[in-house]
Amino acid sequence: MSVAQLAGGTVPKAAKTAAQKDWLFFVALAALGIIVVAALIGPWVAPYDANELYVGPINGAPSVDHPFGTDDLGRDILSRVLVGAMASVFAPIIVVLLSTVMGVTLAVVAAWFGGWVRGGIGRVIDVIFAIPGLVIAVLAVAIFGKGLAAPIIALSIAYIPVVARLTQTAASRELGQPYIAALRVQGLPSLAICFRHLIPALVPLVAAQMAVGFGYAMLDLAAISFLGLGQQPPTPDWGSMIANGQAGILAGAPEQSVFPAALVVITVLAVGIIGGRVTLWAEEKDK
């Protein structure tokens, strides 16, 4: 398979073919699609106001009126899950996109120029990599205040080293291929080589890393909200709902924690399966 074919849509075609051959991929794709749609339209389809108190009994069990039950303040859990889905799903996507753009840019620059440029970028990446992402996010919250903005920016920076290291290795290997040397001999501009040939060749690797990064970002952001440092009350998100439902677990009413926790697990698994299967299929077609 040529680089042009990869750039022309190998990954979307891979998704379609993998779905036809792999039932697990299809289930993951369907689950993720439902969750994304729910996150987009959740505030408009929620059966109750997510912050309205005592719409049902305190710590009520699932029923026809409240399919997910009610929480410790009588709020409808299904409504809070739907409203909180937007922040819980799209905040990790922003983290992944920002870290991928920055990481791939640094990796390509380091691989292309080499020498002291590569060494300098490598030192910066090593410093960032030495500090766990969750710690950076907590420090950002301590400096800039609670909410999702600071953790999103902090985690985006924290995930750069992983993306940059993997991509730089692959970019250096790709730059050693004969077709790159031929393009240089032909006098093709450096930017054209990077954007038309080098970066498209890295798409399968980057796509797989984005899927893995999404899972880590979602779990880290949920952990930050669980600690009370992310989305602030009364606005719901899945991490804060899990934290608020701890007392209910001991009281025999685990619904407030169980349903958002299950959705976090399902979303992370679905993205991981989709990313892994599509990348594997693309690599097999490239052989």
C-alpha positions as CSV (number, residue, x, y, z in Angstrom):
1,M,0.0,0.0,0.0
2,S,1.3,3.4,-0.9
3,V,1.6,6.4,1.3
4,A,-1.0,8.1,-0.9
5,Q,-3.5,5.4,-0.2
6,L,-2.9,5.8,3.5
7,A,-3.5,9.5,3.2
8,G,-6.6,9.0,1.1
9,G,-8.6,7.3,3.7
10,T,-7.2,3.9,4.8
11,V,-8.4,4.3,8.4
12,P,-12.0,5.0,7.5
13,K,-12.0,2.1,5.1
14,A,-10.4,0.0,7.7
15,A,-13.2,0.8,10.1
16,K,-15.8,-0.3,7.6
17,T,-14.1,-3.6,6.8
18,A,-13.2,-4.4,10.4
19,A,-16.9,-3.8,11.4
20,Q,-17.9,-6.4,8.8
21,K,-15.5,-9.0,10.0
22,D,-15.3,-8.4,13.8
23,W,-18.5,-8.4,15.9
24,L,-16.6,-7.0,18.9
25,F,-15.5,-4.1,16.8
26,F,-19.1,-3.5,15.7
27,V,-20.4,-3.7,19.3
28,A,-17.7,-1.2,20.4
29,L,-18.5,1.1,17.5
30,A,-22.2,1.0,18.3
31,A,-21.6,1.6,22.0
32,L,-19.3,4.6,21.4
33,G,-21.8,6.0,18.8
34,I,-24.6,5.9,21.3
35,I,-22.5,7.5,24.1
36,V,-21.3,10.3,21.8
37,V,-24.9,11.0,20.5
38,A,-26.1,11.0,24.1
39,A,-23.4,13.5,25.1
40,L,-24.4,15.8,22.2
41,I,-28.1,15.8,22.9
42,G,-28.2,14.9,26.6
43,P,-29.3,18.3,27.9
44,W,-32.2,18.3,25.6
45,V,-33.5,14.7,26.0
46,A,-33.0,14.5,29.8
47,P,-36.4,13.6,31.3
48,Y,-35.8,16.0,34.3
49,D,-33.8,19.0,35.2
50,A,-30.5,17.6,36.2
51,N,-30.2,19.8,39.3
52,E,-33.9,19.7,40.4
53,L,-34.1,18.4,43.9
54,Y,-36.5,15.8,45.2
55,V,-38.1,14.8,41.9
56,G,-38.1,11.3,43.4
57,P,-37.4,9.6,46.7
58,I,-33.9,9.9,48.2
59,N,-31.6,7.2,47.0
60,G,-34.5,5.7,45.1
61,A,-34.1,2.4,43.2
62,P,-34.5,2.3,39.4
63,S,-38.2,2.5,38.4
64,V,-40.3,3.4,35.4
65,D,-40.2,7.1,36.2
66,H,-36.5,7.0,37.1
67,P,-34.7,4.3,35.1
68,F,-31.4,4.9,36.8
69,G,-32.9,5.7,40.2
70,T,-32.4,8.9,42.2
71,D,-29.5,10.2,44.2
72,D,-29.1,11.4,47.8
73,L,-30.8,14.6,47.0
74,G,-33.7,13.1,45.1
75,R,-32.3,14.1,41.7
76,D,-32.9,11.9,38.7
77,I,-29.6,10.0,38.0
78,L,-30.4,9.4,34.3
79,S,-30.8,13.1,33.7
80,R,-27.6,13.9,35.5
81,V,-25.7,11.2,33.5
82,L,-27.0,12.6,30.2
83,V,-26.1,16.2,31.1
84,G,-22.7,15.3,32.5
85,A,-21.8,13.2,29.5
86,M,-20.8,16.2,27.4
87,A,-18.0,17.2,29.8
88,S,-17.0,13.6,30.6
89,V,-16.7,12.6,26.9
90,F,-15.5,15.7,25.1
91,A,-13.0,17.0,27.6
92,P,-10.8,13.9,27.0
93,I,-11.2,14.4,23.3
94,I,-9.8,18.0,23.6
95,V,-6.9,16.7,25.7
96,V,-6.1,14.0,23.1
97,L,-6.3,16.4,20.1
98,L,-4.1,19.1,21.8
99,S,-1.5,16.6,23.0
100,T,-1.4,14.8,19.6
101,V,-0.9,18.0,17.6
102,M,1.8,19.3,19.9
103,G,3.5,15.9,20.2
104,V,3.5,15.1,16.5
105,T,4.8,18.6,15.7
106,L,7.7,18.2,18.1
107,A,8.4,14.7,16.9
108,V,8.5,15.6,13.2
109,V,10.7,18.6,13.9
110,A,13.1,16.6,16.0
111,A,13.3,13.8,13.4
112,W,13.7,16.1,10.5
113,F,16.5,18.4,11.8
114,G,18.2,16.0,14.2
115,G,21.3,17.2,16.0
116,W,21.0,19.8,18.7
117,V,17.4,20.4,17.8
118,R,16.5,16.8,18.5
119,G,18.6,16.8,21.7
120,G,16.9,20.0,23.0
121,I,13.4,18.7,22.3
122,G,14.4,15.4,23.9
123,R,15.5,17.1,27.1
124,V,12.2,19.1,27.4
125,I,10.2,15.9,26.8
126,D,12.2,14.1,29.5
127,V,11.4,16.8,32.0
128,I,7.7,16.7,31.3
129,F,7.7,12.9,31.3
130,A,9.2,12.8,34.7
131,I,6.1,14.3,36.3
132,P,2.9,12.2,36.3
133,G,0.0,13.8,34.4
134,L,-2.4,13.6,37.3
135,V,0.1,15.5,39.5
136,I,0.5,18.2,36.9
137,A,-3.3,18.5,36.6
138,V,-3.6,18.9,40.4
139,L,-0.9,21.5,40.5
140,A,-2.6,23.4,37.7
141,V,-5.9,23.4,39.6
142,A,-4.1,24.7,42.7
143,I,-2.6,27.6,40.7
144,F,-5.5,28.5,38.4
145,G,-8.5,27.3,40.4
146,K,-11.0,24.5,40.2
147,G,-12.8,23.5,36.9
148,L,-12.0,21.6,33.8
149,A,-10.0,24.3,31.9
150,A,-6.8,23.9,34.0
151,P,-6.8,20.1,34.0
152,I,-7.4,19.9,30.3
153,I,-4.4,22.1,29.5
154,A,-2.3,20.4,32.1
155,L,-3.0,16.9,30.8
156,S,-2.5,18.0,27.2
157,I,1.0,19.0,28.1
158,A,1.6,15.9,30.3
159,Y,0.7,13.6,27.4
160,I,3.0,15.2,24.9
161,P,6.0,13.1,25.8
162,V,4.3,9.7,25.0
163,V,3.0,10.9,21.7
164,A,6.3,12.6,20.8
165,R,8.6,9.7,21.7
166,L,6.6,7.1,19.7
167,T,6.1,9.3,16.7
168,Q,9.7,10.5,16.6
169,T,10.9,6.9,16.4
170,A,8.5,6.1,13.6
171,A,9.3,9.4,11.8
172,S,13.0,8.8,12.0
173,R,12.5,5.3,10.5
174,E,10.3,6.7,7.8
175,L,12.8,9.4,6.9
176,G,15.3,6.7,6.2
177,Q,13.2,5.1,3.5
178,P,14.4,5.3,-0.1
179,Y,11.4,7.2,-1.3
180,I,12.1,10.1,1.0
181,A,15.7,10.3,-0.4
182,A,14.2,10.2,-3.9
183,L,11.8,13.1,-3.1
184,R,14.7,15.1,-1.7
185,V,16.8,14.5,-4.8
186,Q,13.8,15.7,-6.9
187,G,13.9,19.0,-5.1
188,L,10.5,18.6,-3.4
189,P,10.1,21.3,-0.6
190,S,10.6,20.0,3.0
191,L,7.0,21.1,4.0
192,A,5.6,19.2,1.0
193,I,7.5,16.0,2.0
194,C,6.3,16.3,5.6
195,F,2.6,17.0,4.9
196,R,2.2,14.9,1.8
197,H,4.2,11.9,2.7
198,L,5.8,11.7,6.2
199,I,2.8,12.7,8.3
200,P,0.3,10.5,6.4
201,A,2.6,7.6,6.9
202,L,2.4,8.1,10.6
203,V,-1.5,8.1,10.7
204,P,-2.0,4.5,11.9
205,L,0.5,4.9,14.7
206,V,-1.0,8.2,15.7
207,A,-4.5,6.9,15.6
208,A,-3.7,4.0,17.9
209,Q,-2.0,6.4,20.3
210,M,-4.9,8.7,20.3
211,A,-7.2,5.8,21.3
212,V,-5.0,4.9,24.2
213,G,-4.5,8.5,25.2
214,F,-8.3,9.0,25.3
215,G,-8.7,6.3,27.8
216,Y,-6.0,7.7,30.1
217,A,-7.4,11.2,29.7
218,M,-10.9,10.1,30.5
219,L,-9.8,8.3,33.6
220,D,-7.5,11.1,34.8
221,L,-10.2,13.7,34.3
222,A,-12.7,11.5,36.1
223,A,-10.2,11.1,39.0
224,I,-9.8,14.9,39.2
225,S,-13.6,15.4,39.3
226,F,-13.8,12.5,41.9
227,L,-11.4,14.6,44.1
228,G,-13.6,17.6,43.7
229,L,-11.1,19.6,41.6
230,G,-12.9,19.3,38.2
231,Q,-16.4,20.2,37.2
232,Q,-18.0,22.0,40.1
233,P,-21.4,21.5,41.7
234,P,-24.2,21.6,40.8
235,T,-23.1,20.9,37.2
236,P,-22.8,17.1,37.0
237,D,-20.1,15.0,35.4
238,W,-19.4,11.3,35.8
239,G,-16.4,11.6,38.0
240,S,-18.1,13.8,40.6
241,M,-21.2,11.6,40.5
242,I,-19.1,8.6,41.4
243,A,-17.6,10.5,44.3
244,N,-21.0,11.8,45.6
245,G,-22.5,8.3,45.5
246,Q,-19.9,6.7,47.9
247,A,-22.2,7.0,50.9
248,G,-25.1,5.5,48.9
249,I,-23.0,2.4,48.2
250,L,-22.8,1.6,52.0
251,A,-26.5,2.4,52.4
252,G,-27.4,-0.1,49.7
253,A,-28.1,2.4,47.0
254,P,-25.1,2.2,44.7
255,E,-26.9,3.5,41.5
256,Q,-25.4,7.1,41.8
257,S,-21.9,5.7,41.5
258,V,-22.4,2.5,39.5
259,F,-24.1,3.9,36.4
260,P,-21.5,6.7,35.7
261,A,-18.6,4.4,36.6
262,A,-20.0,1.7,34.1
263,L,-20.2,4.4,31.4
264,V,-16.6,5.4,32.0
265,V,-15.5,1.8,31.7
266,I,-17.6,1.2,28.6
267,T,-16.4,4.3,26.8
268,V,-12.7,3.6,27.5
269,L,-13.0,0.0,26.4
270,A,-15.0,0.9,23.2
271,V,-12.4,3.5,22.2
272,G,-9.5,1.1,22.9
273,I,-11.1,-1.7,20.9
274,I,-11.9,0.5,17.9
275,G,-8.4,2.1,17.9
276,G,-6.6,-1.2,18.2
277,R,-8.6,-3.1,15.6
278,V,-8.5,-0.3,13.0
279,T,-4.8,0.1,13.4
280,L,-4.1,-3.6,13.3
281,W,-6.1,-3.9,10.1
282,A,-4.4,-1.0,8.5
283,E,-1.0,-2.4,9.3
284,E,-1.9,-5.8,7.9
285,K,-3.0,-4.1,4.6
286,D,0.3,-2.2,4.5
287,K,2.3,-5.4,4.5
